[in-house]
Amino acid sequence: MVADLNEIAAFAQVVRSQSFTRAAASLGLPKSTLSERVARLEERLGVRLLERTTRSLRPTPAGSAYYERVAHVVDDLEEASTEVAESHGAPRGLVRVGSSQLAARVFLLSVIDKFARRWPEVDIDLVTADRRFNLVEEGLDLAVQVFAPAENVVVRPLATAARVCVASPEYLAEHGTPHTPEDLRLHRCIVTATTATRLRQATWTFSGDGREHAVTVRGRYVVSSIELAAQAAVDGVGIALAPTLTCAEEIARGRLVHVLDRYTAGSTELLLVHPSTRSLPHRVRLLADHIAQSFRDAPALPGMTKLPGVAPEPSGRAGRRQRKGP
């Protein structure tokens, strides 16, 4: 029995995308055509490969075993086709990038602009949000984010920034200065929507005095981004816990005060994440490498320490470095 490669590729993309709709969009095919190809493959093999319900789609045990055997074959064929096509011309097509709002503002927009000038036939969509991106579910090719990914993806650490507690001089003059992390319970704290519970609370963890302090603070003000938290602190709204990248300049100008400076509050890591380079189109691989190299070459941003990062993967399966979610 000879399997049809179009049917196998259709099945593999459905499993990767966990959706016929997303898989059809990725392959540029009508959803009905994709469904027919998978159905023919199931008929050819004499076994059901996918479990379909109104709310979910997942491979059957037989489908999972089959996918494990054929996925790398499909990857090899796609990679070979991409490399041959792009070796005879400039990269072209769409790259969808997710980014934290802060990273987009302070460096990514200019980096992408330089890439677009060099490769004018590559279109780029930039989606910004201060949250963890799910590349598959959101149809993204890569992301620059501060949250550990929930998927099995390649992670390239770009930089790290210490987190600090900050408040305006005006706020501290009116409400007093906290001297221990536990004092924060008596203050108006500013928390982000990504860390706040339904009770508008967040747990801030500090190290000092030879022990760890985990303090639950209530956010009278809940904001949607880290940058807004730092700006709210400048405006005297309350005390914020923010990466030094967002507030180093304001501290230097005296508009913010670093409180609880005898304690450390951990750090925020900026990550570049993307699927294994084995399955990356050439244009996506070029942009990922361009972002990583541009960040390494650029002057260090205030309050941030650059990391050596992870080198691009070799095209073979050996040497793959991936990180799973938290």
C-alpha positions in Angstrom: 0.0 0.0 0.0 1.4 3.4 -1.1 0.4 6.4 0.9 -0.4 9.7 -0.8 2.0 12.4 0.4 -0.6 15.1 0.1 -2.9 13.2 2.4 -0.1 12.6 4.9 0.9 16.3 4.8 -2.7 17.3 5.4 -3.0 15.0 8.4 0.3 16.2 9.9 -0.8 19.9 9.6 -4.1 19.2 11.2 -2.4 17.5 14.2 0.1 20.4 14.5 -2.7 23.1 14.3 -5.2 21.1 16.4 -7.8 22.5 14.0 -9.0 21.9 10.5 -9.7 25.6 10.0 -6.2 26.7 11.1 -4.6 23.9 9.1 -6.5 24.8 6.0 -5.5 28.5 6.4 -1.8 27.5 6.9 -1.8 25.3 3.8 -3.9 27.7 1.7 -6.5 25.0 1.0 -10.3 25.0 1.4 -11.3 23.3 4.7 -13.4 20.8 2.7 -10.4 19.7 0.6 -8.3 19.2 3.8 -11.1 17.1 5.4 -11.4 15.0 2.3 -7.7 14.2 2.2 -7.6 13.1 5.8 -10.7 11.0 5.3 -9.1 9.3 2.3 -5.9 8.6 4.3 -8.0 7.0 7.1 -9.8 4.9 4.5 -6.5 3.9 2.9 -5.1 2.9 6.2 -8.3 1.3 7.5 -8.1 3.1 10.8 -9.5 6.3 12.4 -6.7 8.8 13.0 -8.6 11.7 14.5 -11.2 12.1 17.2 -13.5 14.9 16.3 -16.0 16.6 18.7 -17.8 19.9 18.5 -15.2 21.4 20.9 -12.0 19.6 20.3 -9.9 17.6 17.8 -7.1 15.2 18.8 -5.4 12.2 17.3 -6.5 8.7 18.3 -3.8 6.4 19.8 -3.3 5.1 16.3 -3.2 8.6 14.9 -0.6 9.7 17.5 1.6 6.7 16.6 1.3 7.4 12.9 2.0 11.1 13.4 5.2 10.3 15.3 6.4 8.2 12.3 5.5 10.6 9.5 6.0 14.1 11.0 9.7 14.3 10.4 9.3 13.1 6.8 6.8 15.9 6.2 9.2 18.4 7.8 12.1 17.2 5.7 10.1 17.5 2.5 8.8 21.0 3.4 12.3 22.2 4.4 13.8 20.8 1.2 11.2 22.5 -0.9 11.5 25.8 0.9 15.3 25.8 0.6 15.3 24.9 -3.1 12.6 27.6 -3.9 14.3 30.3 -1.9 17.8 29.5 -3.1 16.7 30.8 -6.5 15.2 34.1 -5.2 14.7 36.4 -2.3 12.6 35.3 0.6 8.9 36.2 0.3 5.7 35.8 2.1 4.2 36.7 5.5 5.8 36.4 9.0 3.5 36.9 12.0 5.4 38.1 15.1 4.1 38.4 18.7 5.8 40.8 21.1 5.4 42.4 24.5 4.5 46.0 24.2 7.7 47.1 25.9 10.0 45.0 23.6 8.2 46.3 20.5 8.6 49.9 21.6 12.2 49.9 22.8 13.8 47.9 20.0 11.7 45.4 17.9 10.0 48.0 15.7 13.3 49.4 14.4 14.8 45.9 14.1 11.9 44.7 12.0 12.0 47.9 9.8 15.7 47.2 9.0 14.8 43.6 8.1 11.9 44.7 5.9 14.1 47.2 4.0 16.6 44.4 3.3 13.9 41.9 2.2 11.1 43.9 0.6 9.1 40.9 -0.5 8.6 39.7 3.1 5.4 41.1 4.8 5.3 41.2 8.6 2.4 41.3 11.0 3.3 42.5 14.6 0.9 41.6 17.4 1.6 43.2 20.8 0.3 42.2 24.2 1.8 41.8 27.7 1.0 38.1 28.0 2.2 34.6 27.0 1.7 33.9 23.3 0.7 30.5 22.0 2.3 30.3 18.6 0.1 27.5 17.2 -3.2 28.7 18.5 -2.6 32.3 17.4 -1.0 31.5 14.1 2.3 33.2 15.0 5.7 32.3 13.5 7.7 33.6 16.4 7.4 35.8 19.5 9.4 38.0 21.8 8.0 37.8 25.3 8.7 37.8 29.0 6.6 34.8 29.9 7.9 31.2 29.8 6.2 29.5 26.8 3.5 26.9 27.3 4.5 25.0 24.2 7.4 22.9 23.2 9.4 25.5 21.3 12.9 26.7 20.8 13.8 29.4 23.4 16.6 32.0 22.8 17.2 34.1 25.9 17.9 37.7 24.9 18.2 39.7 28.1 17.3 39.9 31.8 16.2 42.8 34.0 15.9 42.9 37.8 12.5 43.6 39.2 12.3 46.5 41.7 9.6 48.2 43.8 9.1 51.8 42.9 6.9 54.7 44.0 6.9 58.5 43.4 8.4 60.8 46.0 4.9 62.4 46.3 3.3 59.1 47.1 5.9 58.2 49.7 5.6 61.7 51.3 1.9 61.2 51.7 1.7 57.5 52.6 5.1 56.7 54.1 7.9 54.4 52.9 7.7 50.6 53.3 10.8 49.2 55.1 10.0 45.5 54.8 8.0 43.5 52.2 5.3 42.9 54.7 4.7 46.7 54.9 3.3 46.5 51.4 0.1 45.1 52.7 -0.6 48.6 54.1 0.0 50.4 50.8 -1.8 51.0 47.5 -0.1 48.6 45.1 -0.4 48.5 41.3 -0.7 45.1 39.8 -0.9 43.9 36.2 -3.8 41.9 34.8 -1.6 39.0 34.0 -0.6 38.5 37.7 -3.8 39.6 39.5 -6.3 37.1 40.8 -10.0 37.5 40.6 -9.8 39.1 44.1 -7.4 41.7 42.6 -4.5 40.3 44.5 -1.0 39.3 43.5 1.9 37.6 45.3 5.2 39.5 45.2 8.2 37.5 46.3 11.4 39.1 47.8 14.6 37.7 49.1 16.5 39.3 52.0 17.3 39.0 55.7 18.4 35.5 54.9 14.9 34.3 53.9 12.2 34.6 51.3 9.2 36.9 51.7 6.1 36.1 49.7 3.7 39.0 50.2 0.1 39.1 48.9 -0.8 42.6 47.9 -4.1 43.9 46.8 -4.2 45.9 43.6 -6.6 48.8 44.0 -5.3 49.6 40.5 -5.1 46.7 38.0 -3.5 47.7 34.7 -3.0 45.8 31.5 0.8 46.2 31.0 4.1 46.5 32.9 4.7 49.9 31.3 1.4 51.2 32.6 2.2 50.0 36.1 5.5 52.0 36.0 3.7 55.1 34.6 1.0 54.8 37.3 3.8 54.8 39.9 5.3 58.0 38.4 1.8 59.6 38.6 1.6 58.8 42.3 -1.0 56.2 42.1 0.8 53.7 44.3 3.7 51.2 44.5 4.6 49.1 41.5 6.8 46.0 41.0 8.4 46.5 37.6 11.5 45.5 35.6 14.3 48.0 35.8 14.1 48.5 32.0 10.8 50.2 32.5 11.8 52.6 35.3 15.6 53.0 35.3 15.4 56.4 33.6 12.6 57.7 35.9 14.7 56.6 38.9 17.7 58.5 37.6 15.5 61.6 37.0 14.1 61.4 40.6 10.6 60.8 39.4 10.6 57.4 41.0 12.2 56.0 44.1 13.5 52.4 44.5 12.0 51.3 47.7 12.9 48.1 49.6 16.3 48.3 48.0 17.7 46.0 50.7 15.7 43.2 49.1 15.8 41.5 45.7 12.6 40.7 43.8 13.8 38.3 41.1 14.2 39.2 37.5 12.3 39.3 34.2 13.8 37.5 31.2 13.2 38.6 27.6 12.8 35.5 25.4 12.7 34.9 21.6 10.6 31.8 21.0 9.9 29.9 17.8 9.2 26.4 16.6 12.1 24.1 15.7 14.1 25.5 12.8 13.5 22.2 11.0 9.9 23.3 10.3 10.6 27.1 9.9 10.2 28.6 6.5 13.4 30.4 5.4 11.9 33.8 5.8 11.0 33.1 9.4 14.4 31.7 10.2 16.0 34.8 8.7 13.9 37.1 10.8 14.5 35.1 14.0 18.3 35.2 13.4 18.1 38.9 12.6 16.3 39.7 15.8 18.7 37.7 17.9 21.8 39.1 16.2 20.5 42.7 16.3 19.8 42.5 20.0 23.3 41.1 20.7 24.9 43.9 18.6 22.9 46.8 19.9 24.0 48.8 23.0 22.6 47.5 26.3 19.3 49.1 27.2 19.1 50.9 30.6 18.4 48.4 33.4 18.8 45.3 31.2 21.6 42.8 31.0 22.0 41.0 27.6 22.4 37.3 27.6 24.5 35.2 25.2 21.3 33.5 23.9 20.9 30.2 22.0 22.6 29.8 18.7 20.4 28.9 15.7 19.8 25.2 15.5 21.5 23.0 12.9 19.2 21.8 10.2 19.5 18.2 11.4 17.5 16.8 14.2 20.6 16.6 16.5 21.3 19.6 18.6 17.7 20.7 19.1 17.2 22.7 22.2 13.7 23.2 23.4 12.0 24.4 26.5 8.6 23.3 27.8 6.1 25.5 29.6 6.3 26.4 33.3 
